[in-house]
Amino acid sequence: MKFYIVDAFADELFGGNAAGVVILEKEEKYPSEDIMIKTAAELKYSETAFIKQIAENEFKIRYFTPAAEVELCGHATIGSFGALVDCGLAKNHETYMIDTLSGKKEVMIKDQLVMMDMSAPVELDKIIDGNKLEELAKIMGIEVEDIGMMPQMISTGLPDIMLHVKNKEILMNINPDFPALSELSDRYKVVGVHAFALNLNNQSPEEKKITAFCRNFAPLYEIDEEAATGTSNGALTYYLFKNDIIKENEENLFLQGESMNRPSKISSILETTTYKDETTVQIKIGGMYRILSKGDIFLI
């Protein structure tokens, strides 16, 4: 099997979020779930994608953390298509379908930019109870007064708690109690917490492009912190739209991974369509990729 390490949501090597990518031949069967989990654990990346071509413009992808299979992973999808372009199974300026546990998604390639559809956004519970807010703040190592907009659980493929803090300094000083956060995530049935601060200062022309600064924590899945999280930023896009922070059809840019010295740039666009008085929301997430290494991996 072909094997790649790809930095996703990165415009230079050693930025973004690294993913393992295993490409199976058409005739090859997927390894057992146990083998794929062990492979992800051995590689020590937050996710490893196992991908195979099932039609001319369609691929099946399964995503594994070191602990379990997950339904969808943005950065591993970006990395997968970087690998597929490199080995000739996908082409630049083409559109593809991927078959995932969360359904079929469209992926578009333009130069080294890969954009993908997120699952339809689902609004889950808001955390409005005072005791629950205090618990969340304590677990994240902040004060209740540091929280801005009301936290809410949202999914665009995987559910996360959207946690808005009032400024970037608070964001960078978050220091979670990881065992407690794992327990909370399990209790709330979410992957973890996606914390963010809006870009309020606009200190430089480059920073003016940034919508929000982000940090993502998912210790329940053995990911204490992640440098770039496509599904979470898809959920954040919807959260900001619902709170009148961003507008439809405008490109948003999220900067994640600074606290890990792996700055990641995640782009998003929210589009709406109305048919017979019913409005549908579609969110696209994307970014650049850089291939670090490639070779063979022996699993079967």
C-alpha positions as CSV (number, residue, x, y, z in Angstrom):
1,M,0.0,0.0,0.0
2,K,1.1,3.6,-0.7
3,F,1.7,5.7,2.3
4,Y,2.0,9.5,2.7
5,I,2.5,12.1,5.4
6,V,0.8,15.4,4.4
7,D,0.6,18.7,6.2
8,A,-2.9,19.9,5.6
9,F,-4.2,23.5,5.9
10,A,-0.6,24.5,5.5
11,D,1.1,26.8,2.9
12,E,4.6,25.6,4.0
13,L,6.1,22.4,5.5
14,F,5.8,21.8,9.2
15,G,2.7,24.0,9.4
16,G,-0.9,22.9,9.5
17,N,-2.0,19.5,10.7
18,A,-0.2,16.4,9.7
19,A,-2.2,13.4,8.6
20,G,-1.2,9.9,7.6
21,V,-2.7,8.7,4.3
22,V,-2.9,5.1,3.3
23,I,-4.0,4.4,-0.3
24,L,-5.4,1.0,-1.1
25,E,-5.5,-0.5,-4.6
26,K,-9.0,-1.0,-6.1
27,E,-8.8,-4.8,-5.5
28,E,-7.5,-4.5,-1.9
29,K,-9.8,-4.9,1.0
30,Y,-9.6,-2.6,4.0
31,P,-7.5,-3.9,6.9
32,S,-9.4,-4.9,10.0
33,E,-10.5,-2.0,12.3
34,D,-8.0,-3.2,14.9
35,I,-5.2,-2.9,12.4
36,M,-6.3,0.6,11.2
37,I,-6.5,1.8,14.8
38,K,-3.1,0.4,15.6
39,T,-1.7,2.0,12.5
40,A,-3.1,5.4,13.5
41,A,-1.6,4.9,17.0
42,E,1.7,3.9,15.6
43,L,1.9,6.9,13.4
44,K,0.8,9.1,16.3
45,Y,-1.0,11.6,14.1
46,S,-4.5,12.8,15.2
47,E,-6.0,11.1,12.2
48,T,-5.0,8.7,9.5
49,A,-7.1,8.2,6.4
50,F,-7.5,5.0,4.5
51,I,-8.7,5.6,1.0
52,K,-9.5,3.6,-2.1
53,Q,-10.9,4.5,-5.5
54,I,-14.4,3.0,-6.1
55,A,-15.3,4.8,-9.4
56,E,-13.7,7.2,-11.8
57,N,-14.4,10.3,-9.8
58,E,-15.3,8.7,-6.4
59,F,-13.3,7.5,-3.4
60,K,-14.2,5.8,-0.2
61,I,-12.4,7.2,2.9
62,R,-12.3,5.9,6.5
63,Y,-10.7,7.9,9.2
64,F,-9.0,6.7,12.3
65,T,-7.6,8.4,15.4
66,P,-5.2,6.5,17.7
67,A,-8.3,5.5,19.7
68,A,-11.3,4.9,17.3
69,E,-12.8,5.4,13.9
70,V,-14.5,8.8,13.3
71,E,-17.1,9.7,10.7
72,L,-15.3,12.6,9.0
73,C,-12.0,14.5,9.2
74,G,-11.3,17.7,7.3
75,H,-7.5,17.8,7.5
76,A,-7.2,14.1,6.6
77,T,-9.4,14.7,3.6
78,I,-7.3,17.6,2.4
79,G,-4.2,15.5,2.9
80,S,-5.7,12.5,1.1
81,F,-6.4,14.5,-2.0
82,G,-2.9,16.0,-1.9
83,A,-1.6,12.4,-1.9
84,L,-4.1,11.3,-4.7
85,V,-2.9,14.2,-6.9
86,D,0.7,13.2,-6.3
87,C,0.2,9.6,-7.3
88,G,-2.0,10.4,-10.3
89,L,-5.3,9.1,-9.0
90,A,-6.8,12.6,-8.9
91,K,-6.3,15.6,-11.1
92,N,-6.0,19.4,-10.6
93,H,-9.1,21.5,-11.4
94,E,-11.4,18.5,-11.0
95,T,-14.4,17.7,-8.7
96,Y,-14.7,14.4,-6.8
97,M,-17.1,12.6,-4.5
98,I,-16.0,10.9,-1.3
99,D,-18.0,8.2,0.5
100,T,-17.6,8.6,4.3
101,L,-19.4,7.3,7.3
102,S,-21.1,10.8,7.5
103,G,-22.4,10.5,3.9
104,K,-21.1,11.5,0.5
105,K,-19.3,14.8,0.1
106,E,-18.0,16.8,-2.8
107,V,-14.3,17.7,-3.0
108,M,-12.9,20.3,-5.4
109,I,-9.2,20.7,-6.3
110,K,-7.7,23.9,-7.6
111,D,-3.9,24.0,-7.7
112,Q,-2.8,23.1,-4.1
113,L,-6.1,24.3,-2.6
114,V,-8.6,21.6,-1.7
115,M,-12.2,22.5,-0.7
116,M,-14.7,20.0,0.7
117,D,-18.3,20.0,1.7
118,M,-19.2,19.6,5.3
119,S,-22.3,17.7,6.5
120,A,-25.4,19.8,7.0
121,P,-25.1,21.8,10.2
122,V,-26.9,20.6,13.2
123,E,-27.6,22.8,16.2
124,L,-27.4,21.0,19.5
125,D,-27.8,22.2,23.1
126,K,-26.6,25.6,24.3
127,I,-24.8,25.7,27.6
128,I,-26.8,28.3,29.5
129,D,-27.2,26.9,33.0
130,G,-25.0,28.7,35.4
131,N,-23.6,25.6,37.0
132,K,-22.7,24.1,33.7
133,L,-21.0,27.3,32.5
134,E,-18.9,27.3,35.7
135,E,-18.0,23.6,35.2
136,L,-16.9,24.3,31.6
137,A,-14.9,27.3,32.5
138,K,-13.2,25.5,35.4
139,I,-12.3,22.6,33.2
140,M,-10.8,24.9,30.5
141,G,-8.8,26.8,33.1
142,I,-10.6,30.2,32.6
143,E,-13.3,32.2,34.4
144,V,-16.9,32.4,33.5
145,E,-16.4,36.1,32.9
146,D,-13.9,35.2,30.1
147,I,-16.7,33.6,28.0
148,G,-18.3,35.8,25.4
149,M,-21.2,34.4,23.4
150,M,-23.1,31.5,24.8
151,P,-21.4,28.2,24.2
152,Q,-23.2,25.8,22.0
153,M,-22.8,22.3,20.7
154,I,-22.8,22.2,16.8
155,S,-22.0,19.5,14.3
156,T,-21.0,19.7,10.6
157,G,-19.9,16.1,10.7
158,L,-18.7,15.8,14.2
159,P,-20.2,17.6,17.3
160,D,-18.1,20.0,19.2
161,I,-18.7,22.7,21.9
162,M,-18.2,26.1,20.4
163,L,-16.5,28.2,23.1
164,H,-16.1,31.9,22.5
165,V,-13.6,33.7,24.7
166,K,-13.4,37.5,24.8
167,N,-9.8,38.0,23.4
168,K,-6.8,36.2,22.0
169,E,-4.8,36.4,25.3
170,I,-7.5,34.4,27.1
171,L,-7.5,31.9,24.3
172,M,-3.8,31.4,24.4
173,N,-3.9,31.0,28.2
174,I,-6.5,28.2,28.2
175,N,-5.0,25.2,30.0
176,P,-7.6,22.4,30.2
177,D,-7.9,19.7,32.8
178,F,-7.8,16.9,30.2
179,P,-9.2,14.0,32.2
180,A,-12.1,16.2,33.2
181,L,-12.6,17.4,29.6
182,S,-12.7,13.8,28.4
183,E,-15.4,13.0,31.0
184,L,-17.4,16.1,30.0
185,S,-17.1,15.3,26.3
186,D,-18.3,11.8,26.9
187,R,-21.2,13.1,29.0
188,Y,-22.2,15.7,26.4
189,K,-21.6,13.2,23.5
190,V,-19.2,15.6,21.7
191,V,-15.7,15.2,20.3
192,G,-14.3,18.1,22.4
193,V,-14.2,21.9,22.7
194,H,-13.4,24.3,19.9
195,A,-12.3,27.5,21.6
196,F,-12.0,30.7,19.6
197,A,-11.5,34.5,19.9
198,L,-12.7,36.9,17.2
199,N,-10.0,39.0,15.5
200,L,-10.7,42.4,17.0
201,N,-7.4,44.3,16.6
202,N,-6.5,43.9,12.9
203,Q,-2.9,44.8,13.7
204,S,-1.5,44.1,10.2
205,P,-2.7,43.8,6.6
206,E,-2.2,40.0,6.9
207,E,-4.1,39.7,10.2
208,K,-7.0,41.7,8.7
209,K,-7.9,38.6,6.7
210,I,-8.3,36.5,9.8
211,T,-11.9,36.0,11.1
212,A,-11.0,34.2,14.3
213,F,-8.1,32.6,16.2
214,C,-8.8,29.0,17.3
215,R,-7.7,26.2,19.5
216,N,-9.2,22.7,19.5
217,F,-9.2,20.1,22.3
218,A,-10.3,16.5,22.0
219,P,-8.7,14.4,24.8
220,L,-11.6,11.9,24.7
221,Y,-10.1,10.7,21.3
222,E,-6.5,11.0,22.6
223,I,-6.0,14.4,21.0
224,D,-5.1,16.8,23.7
225,E,-4.9,19.7,21.1
226,E,-5.1,19.7,17.4
227,A,-3.4,22.2,15.0
228,A,-6.2,22.3,12.4
229,T,-9.7,20.9,12.6
230,G,-11.9,21.1,9.5
231,T,-15.2,19.8,10.9
232,S,-14.9,22.1,14.0
233,N,-14.2,25.2,11.9
234,G,-17.2,24.2,9.7
235,A,-19.3,24.2,12.9
236,L,-17.7,27.5,13.9
237,T,-18.7,29.0,10.5
238,Y,-22.3,28.1,11.2
239,Y,-22.1,29.4,14.8
240,L,-20.8,32.7,13.7
241,F,-23.4,33.0,10.9
242,K,-26.2,32.3,13.4
243,N,-24.8,34.9,15.7
244,D,-24.6,37.5,12.9
245,I,-20.8,37.7,12.9
246,I,-20.2,36.6,9.3
247,K,-22.3,36.7,6.2
248,E,-23.1,34.1,3.6
249,N,-21.0,33.8,0.4
250,E,-18.0,35.5,2.0
251,E,-14.7,33.7,2.6
252,N,-13.7,33.3,6.2
253,L,-10.2,32.5,7.5
254,F,-9.5,30.8,10.8
255,L,-6.0,30.7,12.2
256,Q,-5.4,27.6,14.4
257,G,-2.3,25.9,15.8
258,E,-0.3,28.9,16.8
259,S,-0.1,27.6,20.4
260,M,1.5,24.4,19.0
261,N,4.0,26.2,16.7
262,R,2.1,24.7,13.7
263,P,0.1,27.7,12.3
264,S,-2.8,26.5,10.2
265,K,-5.0,28.5,7.8
266,I,-8.5,27.1,7.3
267,S,-10.8,28.8,4.8
268,S,-14.6,28.5,4.9
269,I,-17.6,29.6,2.9
270,L,-21.3,29.4,3.9
271,E,-23.9,29.3,1.1
272,T,-27.6,29.2,1.4
273,T,-30.2,28.1,-1.2
274,T,-34.0,28.4,-0.9
275,Y,-36.5,26.1,-2.6
276,K,-40.2,26.2,-1.8
277,D,-39.7,28.3,1.3
278,E,-37.1,25.9,2.7
279,T,-33.6,27.2,3.1
280,T,-30.6,24.8,3.0
281,V,-27.2,25.7,4.4
282,Q,-24.0,24.4,2.8
283,I,-20.6,24.9,4.3
284,K,-17.3,24.4,2.5
285,I,-14.0,24.0,4.3
286,G,-10.6,24.0,2.6
287,G,-6.9,24.8,2.6
288,M,-3.5,24.2,1.1
289,Y,-1.4,21.1,1.6
290,R,2.3,20.2,1.5
291,I,3.6,16.6,1.2
292,L,6.3,15.7,3.7
293,S,7.0,12.1,2.7
294,K,5.8,9.1,0.8
295,G,6.6,5.4,0.5
296,D,5.1,2.0,1.2
297,I,3.4,0.6,4.3
298,F,2.9,-3.1,5.0
299,L,-0.3,-3.8,6.7
300,I,-1.6,-7.0,4.9
